[in-house]
């Protein structure tokens, strides 16, 4: 039985494939996938390479460094638990390894956000988010 207050809507239910990603995040590590056939990295985790369709993909620890690509400050979100966090900065970042990643920027004043600004990964409740700095 699931109690109403116990349901978490902000974390996907890990399955056998994504479990390594979420377990690493809980330990403060960001994982990406890299293709053994074409050498390109990708994120979100998939069982095949989205560039060449090879199934020769493996987990790799990312550096945690990124650059801000785009963002939007969310002032209202009625879905739990996001309403309690508003305002927050939803963002897309370019990871140093190449892939783009949807995330959140934290510990940064809204007015100081700039395209291309240096970010580094940090973790909140077992989820990767990004903050300013290298």
Buried (B, 14 or more C-beta within 10 A) or exposed (E): EEEEEEEEEEEEEEEEEBEBBBEBBEEEBBBBBBBEEEEBBBBBBEEBBBEEEEEEBEBEEBEBBBBBBEBEEBEEBEEEEBEEEEEBBBBBBBBBBEBBBEBBBBEBEEEEBEEEBBBBBBBEEEBBBBBBEE
